[in-house]
Structures are given as C-alpha cells and as structure tokens.
Amino acid sequence: MHRSRRLLALSLTLITLAAVWGVADPQGVVRIASRIVDQFFTSRGWFLMLSVTGMLVLCVGLAFSRYGRIRLGADDDRPDFATPVWIAMLFAAGMGVGLLFWAVAEPMTHFAFSRELMADPAAAERALLATNFNWGIHAWAIYGSVALAIAYFSFRRQTPMLVSAPITYLFPRERWAAAVGFLSDLMAIVAIAIGVGGSIAMGVFQVADGVNLMLGGDVAGPVLVAVVFAAMVVAYLPPLMVDLGAGMSRLSNAAMLISTGLVVFVVVLGPTEYLLNSVLTAFADYLTEALPMGLKTFTFYDSRVATWYKDWTLTYMVWWIAWGPFVGVFIARISRGRTIREFVLGVLVGPTVFSTVWFGVFGGIGLYDALNGTGGLLAETASHVERVTFALLDRLPFSGLTTLAVIVAAFLFIVTSVVSAAFVLAMFSSGGDPDPKPRLRVVWGVLLGFVGAAMILTGSIAAVKKLIALGALPFVFITVLLLVCLVRALGEERRGKPQTVGGVADAGG
C-alpha cells in the first residue's frame, strides 16, 4: 500500500478508536492517561525541561548567528504576508482560545496556591510569573523549533511538508530512517488530534457558560453545551473548503482585534494605574527569571510544590508539544521568504509580549480584587473556572457587550485552530501535499469534532489536560530529533556541500 495511504488508514483508525473509547468510557480513559503521564513527569520531567530550554537556546543562537541571514526559501523569495497579519495568524492558531479561558483563572489559581507558602504580595508576583512562564517564550520555542525545521527543509531543500521529511531527506538510504519517519508522522497526527480536541472542549465549556450567563442561567447544562458544540462544528467546516490564507487571515485578524480591544477596555475602565504597574512588573520578573526557571524542577520542595509543578508547568510544556506538529507546520507554511532571524524573532518575541500584557492586565485585575477587594474572583476560580473571565467583565461597565465579545473571540479562535489543524492533518495524510483536497480536510475536521466530543464528556478541564499530555509524550523525542536534523543540514549548507533530493519522494510517498 502507498505510504501516505497506509498513514491515512492507520491514523484514522487509531484516532477513531480513541474517540469511540473516550465517548464510551471517558473516566476510564482519564484514569489510564493520568497514570502514564504522572509516571513520565516523575521520571522524565528533567528531560522535558532540558529539551524545551535547549530548543529556546538553539533558536536564539541560530537567529543571531551567521545562519540568521538564510532565507526560508530561495534567496530572492519574500514573505507572502505582512508581519502584523503573519503574527496574528500564528498566534490565533497557537494559543488563542486558551488565553481567553485562562486569562484570570490561571493567575488566580497560582495565587491561591502560592499564598499558602508566602505573603500575599509575593504570592501575587509569583502567580503572574508562573503564568507568563507557562505561556511565554519557552512555549513559542517549541512551536518555533518544529516550524523552523519543517520550513527550512520544505522551502530550502524542496522536501514534502512533513514531520518525517528532515529525517528521510538526510538519511535517504537508511531503513531505520524510513521507519522512524513513518512513526514521526503518525505520532504527530495523534498529538494534533488529541491536542486540538482538548482545545475544542475548553472552548465549548467557556462559550456555553458565557451564553448561559447572557441568558440569565446559573450553570450551563448538557443541552446548551451540545448546542454550542454543534454550532462550532458547523462553523469550522465551511472554511475548510476555501483557500487557507484567505479564510485564516480574516478569522484570525478578527479574533485578535477583539482580544486587543478587550485588553484596552479593561485597562481604561479598570484600575488603570494598578494594571499598568502589573504589566511592567510582570515584564521585569519575566526578563530576569524566565531562563533560570526553564531549568528548575523543584526537586527539594515538598510534595505540594512537586504536584503543582507537574500539574501546571510540565503539563503545559507537553501541551505545547502536542500542538507543536500542527502549529509548527502551519507557521512553516505561512513563513516562506522570511530569514531565519526574522522568523525566530517574530515567533518568539511577538506572541510572548502580547501574552505577558494579556495576563498582566486580566491577571492583574484579578489579583487587585484578591488583595484590595472582596476576593470574589478567587472564590469563582475555585468553583467555576470556566466562567472567571466573564465574572471579571461583569464587574465593569457594558458587561453584556464584553461578554459577547469574549464569546465571539473564543468561537473564532476555536474555528481557526480546528481549520489549521484539519488542514495540517490533511497535508500529513496526503504525503505532504501543500494544498490537500477539501474533502480530506473536511474528513479530518469531522474527526476532530469526535475527539472534542470525547473530551467534553469527561466534564473536567483537569482530565482534558491529562489527555492532551498523553497524546504528546512520544513527540517530545521527535522534536529533539528534528532539531538535530536542522543543525546538521545548516552545517552542510555552510560548508557548501552539494544537495540532492534523492529519497525525498520516498518521504512523501
């Protein structure tokens, strides 16, 4: 059987079985996932953080080295998208709905934990630092590493846009490379499906709760959750039938515009001076402590801290790795013509600055309420984590309008994520075709909906995070291998070694 057909058949079968199992026995799946993930974090947490920090150091090193001038494509290629549009597209695909969901809830959760160990002011500062670390430059280094390797080989060496392509290109006659390449593509597909399914679940929970609040309800029931889920599936299927650039640029620009407007709104109508100080302090702490935190594993702390570290930082790093294949391929596809230096700085700096401002504002107003107000947002976080952002907006003017804005933005972010993921999955399962058939994109879109439904049935955000982590664990090692291939290829280019594409066709077919 043709390689791409084997990959398509096997991946569809595995993900369909996983989705059916998740729908039939969600709690059983969660129990198994939790055991495996917890064991990995206990025994290999150090390797995970060392790998992520290594990705960051390598990306920055390449950007400021002689290789930074190398263009992702022919030497006369230029970018297809203006820089602001490019950053909006990669950001919407990479993190959008999660920022809306955790805007207030994550800083509040870290604060509630930290105040058990230290005074409230210090706990507030550590809460923002922990949040920004989880969402900052280390996360984007994961995305950037995968994207850079794939973009370089695809546009500079004319390989198929597959995770396996760097491996099979550099080792075209090695049997082990063919096997590892096939497994790499398969694991990438599984990681994408589970990661995006989890994001669908989080988005549905938040949108359903927002709609419920606008209707005057207390807790979103299963019927409303089902209606929101069905509406999302209906909304993301049509964009899969049109050109990726046209559809994604419009949707991502709209979502980013709404999100930016929400930040400005909260700063202007909230405790402005406090929030601006919060943002500035968040930047200062992040700049001075982010790199050392990348190598800390909290070995000498008590079990409470170890559990917190596994449940948040390690889980997030694996979460970004789960999204790495699809966000990486998507970023690669929209980055032709940029130099390595432009690429790395855009991918690492732009989104990190935005997320630090985002959490400084939304987390800052939550911390303001905890330290100087009633503490209601902290209590809401403990009881209904999916509605904390709405609870914050309810304290400001025009709450009905801003609640609607969050609902629309979350909806758009999910649509852009699923469209991006289904497109990439279709690419992978069609031998790296940069413009896969719409029918195949729709098949993957429907299957992602089934995986999302399985996640929703767990009824728990904590369970969703465990399932995402389980899907990503094997891809940790593949990401490291991709960087090894990239470094080797760049070294060959510097030495002027003639390149051939022998074996490249085998990588894709």
N, C-alpha and C positions, 0 to 999 in steps of 0.2 A: 504494500500500500504506500502511496506517496506520503512523504514525511509530513507535510502540512495537513493531509487528511487524517493521518494517524494522530497527530497532535490535536486536531479539532475533535475527533471522535473520543479520544481518551479524556480530554479536558471537559468536554460537555458531559460525558458520563460521570466523571468524578464530582463535578460541581452539582449536577442534578441530583446525584445520590446524597451528597452532603445537604443540599437544600431540603430534600424529602425527609431525611433523618432529622434535620433541625425542626421541620414543621411537625413531624410525628412525635418527637421526644426532645423538646428544647432543653429541658432541665438535665437530661442525661448527657446531651452534647456538652453542656456547660460544665458539668462535673468532670468529664474527661479532659476538656480543654484546660480547666483550672489546674488539674494535677500536672499535666505536661508542662504548662507554662511556668508554674511555680517552681518545678524542678529545674527547668532551664535557667530561670533567673537566679536560683540559688547556686548552681554550679558554673554558669557561664555568663553571669552578669558582668564580670570584669572584662570578658572578651567583647561583649556587646559595646560597652562604653569605650574601650580602647579602639575598636573598629570605627565607631562613629567619630571619635576625636581624630583618628587618623585620616578619615575622609575629609574632614574640615581642613586639617593642616595641608593635605595634598592639594586640595582645590585652591586654597590661598597661595600655596607655593607655586603652582602652575601659573596662576594669574599674574604673578609678579616676576616670573622667570622669563627666559628667552622664548619659552613656548607660548607665552601670553599673546604674542602677535599672530600666532597661527589662526587662520580663519576656518570656521566650521563650514567647509565647502571649498569651492575653487577660490583662488586668490582674488579674483575680481567679483565674487559674489557679494551682495549686500543684503541686509535684513529685509524680510518680507513685511514686517510690522514695525510701526513706530514704537519707540521704547515704552511710553506710557501704556499703550494698548497691549504690548507684549507682557509687561509686568502684571497688568490686570488679568490677562488670560491665564498666566501660570499660577497666579495667586488664587484665582477663583477655582481652578482645577485642584489646587493643592491643599487648601485649608478652609475655604470659605465657610461652610456650614458649622464646622467645629468652633470657629471664632464666635459665631452668634450664640451657640449653645453654651459655651464655657466662659463667655465674656465676664460675667460676675461670679458665676458658680465656682470656677476653679480657684481664683484668689481667695474667695470666702472659705472654701474647703481647706486650703493650705493654712489660712489664718486660724481656723478653728483647731487644727492640729498643732500648729506652732505655739499658740498661746498656752498650751499645756507644758511647754518646755522653757518658755522665756517670757519676758514682759511684753505687754501688748504692742507698744511702738515697734520693738524689734521684730515681733511676730508679724506685724503688718508688712514691714520691709522685706522680710524673708518670704512672705507669701507671694509678693509681686515678683521677686527674683526667681523663685521656683517656677512660677507660671511662665515667665519670659524665657527661662532656660528651656522648658519643655517645648515651647513653640518657636524658638528663635533660630539662631544661625546653625546650630547642630542639626536641626530638622531639615533645614534647607540644604545643608551639606550632603545629606543622604540623597535628597532629590537631585541635587546638582551633580553628584558623583555618577549616578546612573545615567542621567541625561547627557552629561559630557562624554562619557564613554560611547554611548549609542550615537550621539550626534557626530562625534569625530569619525567613527568608523563608517557611518551611513553617508555622510556628506564629503568626507575627505578620501575614503577608500572605496566608496560606492558599494557597500555591503547592504543586505536587506536590513530593514529597521527592526531587528530582533534582539532580544537579550543575549541570545546564543551567538550572534554574528561575530563579536570580537574574539570569542574562543575558537570558533571554527575557521575564522579567517587566518589567525596566527598559527594554528596547528591543523592545516587542511588534510594532512595525511595520517593523523593520529586517530586511532579508533576510540580512544578514551575521550577525545575532544568531541566527537560526534555524540557519544552517549551523554556526556556532561552537558553539551549544548541542548540536547533534547530535554533533559531533566530541568535545565535552567528555564527554558520556555514554559514548560509545564508548571513548574513551581511559581513562575511569575504570574501565570494565568490564575492559579489558585489564590495567590496572595492578593491579586487585584480584586477578584470576585468577592472574597471574604471582607477585605478592607472596605470596599465601596458598599457592600451590603450593610456593614455596620454603620456607615455614614448615612445611608438611607434611613436606617432605624432611628438614629439620633435626630435627623431632620424631621421625620414624621412625628416623633414624640413632641418636638418643640412646636412645630406648626399646628398640630392638633390642639396642644394646650393653649396656644395663642388664640386660635379660632374659638375655643371653648370660653376663654376669658371674655372675648368680644361679645359672645352670646350670653354672657352672664352666668355661666356654669361654674362648677367648683373643680371637678376633676374630669379630664377628657376620658370618655368611655370608649369601649372597643369599637362601637359603631362609627363614632367620629374618627377614630384612628384609621379604621378601614377605609372610610371615605377619603380621607386625606391621602392615604397610601395609593388608592386607585387613581386619584387626581394627579398625583406625581408621575405615576407610570404613563398615564395618558399624555401628560405634558412633555415628558422627555423622549417619547417615541418619534414625533414628527421631526425634531432637529437631527435625528439620526439619518434622515432621508436627504438632507441637503449638505452643501459644502461645509466642511468643518470650520474653516476660517470665518466664513460669513456668519454662521449661526453662533459660534462660540464667542466671537468678538462682541456681538451685540448683547448677548446674555451676560457675559462677564463684565462688560462695561456698565450695564445697568445695575448689576448686583454691587459692584464696587462703588458706584456713585451713591447708591442708597446707604451703604455702610459708612462711607466717608461723611455723608450728611448726618447720620446718627451720631458719629463722634463729635462733630461740630455742635450739634444740637445739645448734647449732654454737657459739653464744656461750657457753652454760653448760658444755658438755663440751670445748670447745676452749680455747685460751689466752685466757681471758676478758678480762683487763686489756688485752692487746695488741689484741684485736679492737675493744673499746670505744674505745681510743685511735685505732685505724684509722678507725673510723666518724666520730669527732669531727674528725680531721684531714681526712678526705675532705670533710666539710661545709664546713670552713673554706676549703680550697682552692677548692672549687666556688663558694662565695659570692663569693670575691674575684676569680676568674679566668674564670668561665663566660661572662660577657658579652663581655669582650675577645676570648676565643677564638672567638666567633662571627664575628669579622671578620678573623681571621688566616688567611692562605693559604700561609704558609711559603715565600714567593717566594724568599727569599735563602738558603735552606738547600740542601744538596747533594741529589743525585738520590735518595739513600736515604730522606731525610725526605719529599721530594715524593711518592715512591711510597707510603710508609706513609700519608701524609695522604689520598691518593686511595683507597687500598685500605680504609681504615677510616672516617675522618670523612666524606668526601664520599659514600662508598658508603652509609653509614648514613643520611645526610640524604636521599638518594634513596630508600633503603629505606623510611623513614617516609613519604615522599611516595607511594610505591607503595601503602602501606597507608592513606594519608590518605582516599581516597574511601570505603572501606567502614567504617573505624573512625569517620571523621567522620560518616557518615550514621547509623551505629549509635548513636554518642554523641548525635547530634541527636535520634534517635527516643526515647531514654530520658531526655531532658533537658527535656521540656515543663514549663513552670511555674517554672523557675529564672530568676532575674535574670541579666543578662549578667555582673555582678560575681560572683555565686555560681558561675556556670558556669566562668568563666575561672579563678578561684582553685581550684576543685575539680579542673579538668582539668590545670592546670599544677603545682600545689603537691603535691597528694596523691600521685600516682604518682611524681613526682620524688623526694620524701622517701623513699618506700619503696625505689625502685631504688638510691638512694645508700646507704641502710642495707644493702641486699642485697649490693651489690658491696663495701661496706666490710667486711662480715663474711666472705663467701666469698672475695673477692679478698684480704682481709687475711690469712686463714689460709694462702692460697697463697703470699703474699709472706713470711709468717713462716717457712714451710718453705724458701723460697729463700734467705732471709737468715740464718736461725738453725738450719736443719735439714739434711736430706740433699739438697734440691733435686730430689727425685723428681717432684714435681708439675710442675716446669718441664720436665723431660725428657718427662713424659707428654703435656704440651701439644704439644710438638714432634712427637710420634709419633702420638698418638691423641687429637685434640682433642675428639672426641665423648664420651670417657669420663673426662675430667678431674674432673668433678663427682663421679662415682662413686669415683674414686681417692681424692679427699679424704675422702669419707664412710667409706671403707674403713679410714682411719686412726683413726676414732673408734669408741666402743662402739656396739653394736646396728646394725652396718653393713648387715646383711641387711634390717632393718626400714626404715632410712632410704633404702636403695637402692630398695626397693619404693615408698616414699613419693614419691621423685623420678619413678619410672616412672608412677605413678598421676597425679601432678600434671601431668607433661608430656602424658600422654594426655588429661586433662581440658582442658588449655589448648588443645591442637590441636582437640579437639571443639568448644570454644566459639568458637575462631577460624573454623573452617570453617562452623559453623552461622550465625555472624554474617555472614560473607562471602556465603554462599549466599542468605541472606535479603535482603541488600542488593542482590545481583545480580538476584534475582527482582524486587525493587522497581524497579530501574532498567529492566529489560526489560519491565515491565508498566505503563509510564507513570507511575511514582511511586506505585503502589498501596501504602499503608502496611501492608497485610496481604495480601501476594501468595498466590496459590494454593499449597497444599502440593506439588502435582505439579510446579510450576515450580521451587520451592525444591529439590526432590529432583533435578531435571534438572541444576541448577547444582551441587549437591553432588557428583553423579557426575562432571561435567566437571572440577570442581576436583580430584577424585581422579586423573583422567587427567593433568592438568598436574603434580600432585605426583609421579606415577609418572615422568614425563619428567625432572623434576628429580632424582629418586632415581637414575635411570640414568646421570646424569653422574658419580656416585660421588665428588663433590668439593664441599665446602662453599664453597670459593672460587668455583667455577663457578656454584653456586646464587646467590651474592651478585651476580655479574655479570649473571645473567639477570634477577634482581629489579630491578636498577638499570636495565637496558634497558627493561623494561616501564613504568618510572615516569618516564623522561625527559620525555615530552611533557606529563605532568601538572604539571610544575613551573610552566609558564606559565599553566595553567588555575587553579591555586591562587592565584596572584597576581591574576588577573582576578576571582576570586570575592571577594577582599578589597576590590578597587576597587568592586565592586557593593555590598558591605555598607556601606562608608563612605558611598557616595552615598545609599543608602536610609536610613541613620540620619540623615544630614543633612536629607533630605526630611521625615522624621518630626519632627525638632526644629523645622523651620520650619512644621510643621502643614499641609503640603501634602496635599490630599485624595488618597487612594489608591484606585485601581480595580484590578480583577483582569482587565482586558481583556487577552487574549492568554495568560492563564495556562493555559487549557485547551489551547492550542496547544503549550505547553511540555510537556505530558504526553501529548498525543495529536494 
